């Protein structure tokens, strides 16, 4: 079996994405706003031990990426772990993964939109956030080609800004290697909490898998693109973390409201700070673009199975995108971004994504060698790591995440009972 086809009449998405496109989408998803914001709360949790947290998050992310890549090659359809859980573990587990992803990532979309607004025009953050959502939804609606073109530009700009930050900090006379002592004030609990927070920044490689129906030669492309994008991201994040810690120290980084901008100021280059802020806005825009793509494709897959309104399963005959799903996601995100302050949703989103990948690892465990199963240790470490990091997050994130998943499970049960009564 190479994937579950769309039911007749719904339409299939076209396979337009090659290796370079898939890697760019992964980089655009991962090298986003998280690198500009996630290091501060991680430093507050673990001090310089955030470097250990970064390593832990990277190991878990690697296992998740490997499991997801093997599953995506086997089931190259839109929906990611929603599809894998359904096919390998049963309908409920696929539904739970999809529910957590759609709800959590919709909140993340609003948070990223507000991040764009806060960097571009803080006094009108909500208005800018709504405008950004409308613009990117319109762009996605017109087809994948324009989305890839914009993502390439965003990745180029953000990588250039991050390179400037690293060079400025590491060549500064204020950089002190002693500030990188990971054993100075770190605890095991702090390192795990930092890893859970930093995992948010790595989670974007799922976008490659959720777009599996649009990737050319997915059995070959996806297993290569996911680890390549993840590896490049890890190198970039490690370099930025070391550079910023060397200048600010753990306490300075923990207290920073704009860590990378504060780092270049401390390095003696305050003129670079506006460029960093602009880079952060562009990075948040890239994350928002990738998030809307991922949520709309998972919405499409769930709508095909009638876990969401079946009308959302439509594919545009000209632009070949799930246009109704994209419009609905755009409207919901725009309303949230215009009316609420959801930047605190990062922890909740991390919880949902970790559960999502826990299900992916459990699904990968069921693969046979003939189906491309990864080494047994990979899904074991991935599953255990996801659950450990999920419950090491701040209590509020764990409680709200658990409540949302429970609400989804109740909705699933009610729908099953209603359907059974009708039949």
Order of alpha helices (4+ residues) and beta strands (2+ residues): alpha-alpha-alpha-alpha-alpha-alpha-alpha-alpha-alpha-alpha-alpha-alpha-alpha-alpha-alpha-alpha
